[in-house]
Amino acid sequence: MGLPEAPEDDINHVGLLRTVLVLNVAILIGFGLNDLLRHAGIKLPLFVACLLTAIALTNVVPRLFPGLEWPSRTRGLALISNLALNVFLSMSLMSMQLWTLGGLGPALVDVLAIQTLAAILYILFVVFPAMGGTYEAAVIAAGFGSVSLGATPTAIANMTAVTKIYGAARLGVFHRPGEHRRCQRSGSLTAASRGDDFSPKRRGSSPAFGRG
């Protein structure tokens, strides 16, 4: 999640067009996959099929064609993803009809307060320790908080905001069980903007995210 402190690539028209091409290919294949799943009796949201297609392409194509330039972890992809996310969030906020909830004011506030408290306690005592208590665990906890109180786009926005301030996290949004353990063993994480070391050897000594 996030970009390294000093990525080697730069934003140019070729990189942006390459990223747009890859995104369109993933979306087209996702549309076809969604139709196949629907005919097989499996009903999923359209974005899920497109998301799974993009994940598969990103993990397979660079391995099969090492010489092919793939837009993973590039400034062009980061720019397009941030733009798309911000546009989506703006459209969602503009389309909200809050006046329809006028009669549910007190009850809605009570429900939101209880849900927020429950989410905070679960993140502090379950999610963060279960993910290893590292910087990456903090990024995942930020995303989980948004999912428990909102939706996936807000989770991505929260995780992006955290990584912009404290540095990139090596874990992706999706990872296999135990993947965070392997990432922890690979060394310290990139939080160069603060100069912190969140490697497993210093997990308990971090002033920001350590468990004391």
N, C-alpha and C positions, 0 to 999 in steps of 0.2 A: 504494500500500500504506500503510495507516494513515490517520488522520484529521488534518486541519490542526490547528494549535495552538489556534485559537479558532473552531470551527464555529458557524454562526449558529443552528442548530436546537437543540432541547432534547428530552429524552426525555419522551414523554407517551403516553397510551393510544392516541390516534389514530395517531401515527407508528408505534407498535409493531404495531397491527392492520393498518395499510397495508403494512408490511414483510412481515408474515406472509401477507397476501393475495397479494402479488406473488410470494413464494417458492412458495406453493402453486400459483399459476397456472403458474409456470415448471416446477415438478415435474410437474404434470399434462400439460403440453405435451411435456415430456421423455419421459414414459411413452409417449405416442402416437408420438413420433419414434422411440423405441427399437423399438417394435413394427413401424413401417414399415421401419426398417433391417433388422430381423431377417427380415421377409418378403422383403426384397430380397437376402438372403444375406450381409448385413454384420452381424457379431456384435461388439458393443462392450459394455463394462460399462454398467450402467444409469446410473451417476452421470455418465458422459461425455455422454450424450444430454441429461440435465438441465442439466449445466454449459454445454454449447454453446447450449442454449435460453436460459438466463439471460443469457449473454453477448450473444446476438443481441437479446433484448428490451431489455437495458440500452442498447445502441447504437442501436436503431431507434426504440423507443417515444418517448423524450424528444424526438427530432428530428421525429417525425410529429405529436406532440401536445405542443407546448411548454408549454401551460398546465396539463398534468397533473403533479401532484406525484409525483416518482419517488424512491424511497428510496436512491438512490445516494449514498455518502459521507455518511451521516447517523449520528447517535449510535444510533438505534434499530437500524439494520442492523449496526453494529459490535457492539452488545450481543448481538444474536441470534447473530451469526456466532461471537463468542467463546464464548458459552454452548454452542452446538452443537459447536464444535471441542473444547472441554474435556470435554464429555460423551463424545464419540467417543473421545478419547484415553484417558479413564478406563476406558471399556468395553473398549478394546483391551488395556490393561495388565492389567485384571482377568481377561480371558479367555486370557492367555498361559499356556501349560503348560511352564514352564521345566524342570520335573523330567524331562520326556521327553528333554532334551538332556544329561542328567547324564553319560552315557558319552562325550560328545564335547567335554568341557571343554577340554583342552589344544589340540586341533585347532581348536576354535571360536575360542579366544582368539587363536591365530596368524592365522587367516583374518581376523578382525575387525581385528587390528593392521595387517596388510598393506593391507586395504581402506581403513582410516582414513588411513594414511600416503599411499596413492595418491590418495585424495580430496582431502586437504589440498594436496598438490603440484599437482594438476590445477586446483584452485580458485585457488591463488596465481599460477600461471604461465600459465593458459589462460583460465579463466572471468573472473576479475577484470579482467585487461588487455583481453580481448575485449569486455567490456561497457562499457569506457571509463575504468575506474579512478576512478569517482566514488562518491559516497555511494550512489546507486542501484545501482551495480555491487556494492557491499558487501552491500546487501540481497539482491540476486539471488544472490550467492555464498553467503550464509547459507541461502537456500532450496535452492540446488543441493547444498550439503553434506548437508542432511537427505534430499534425494531420493536421493543416491548411497549413503547409509548407512541409509535408512529408507523413508519413503513420503511421498506428497503431503501428508497432514494434518500430519505433523511439520514439513514444509517451511513450510507456512502458519504453524504455531506459531512457528517460529524467526524468520521474517520479521516477524511481528507483534511478537515480543519486541524485535527490533532497532528497529522503528519507534516503539515505545512509549518507548524510552529516548532515541533520537537524533532523532526527528521523522519526519514522514510522507515517503514516497517517491512521486514522481509516477507512476512506472511501475506498471502493473498487473501481475498475475500472468501475463497473456497479453498480448503485444504483437507487432506486425508487425515483420519485419526492418527495421532502420534506425530504428525508433521511438525508441530511446533517444538517437539522435543529434539528432532533432528536439526531444526533451525537454530535452537539454542546451543547445541553442541558445536555449531560451525563457527562460533566466535561472538564477539561483541556486535551490537546492533548499531545502526547509523542514527545517532542522535547528536551529531556534531554541532548542531546549533546551540546546544546546551553544554557540550563537553561531557555528557554523562556516559557511563559505561554500564550497559544493562546486560552484560554477558552473564551466564549462569553462575560464574565464580563470584560475582559481586551482586547477586540478586538481592540479598538481604541488606546490602549497604547503600542502595540507591536512595537518595533523599526524597525523590519524587514518587517512585513507584515501589520501593522496597517494602518488605513486610517486617522490617525491623529485626 
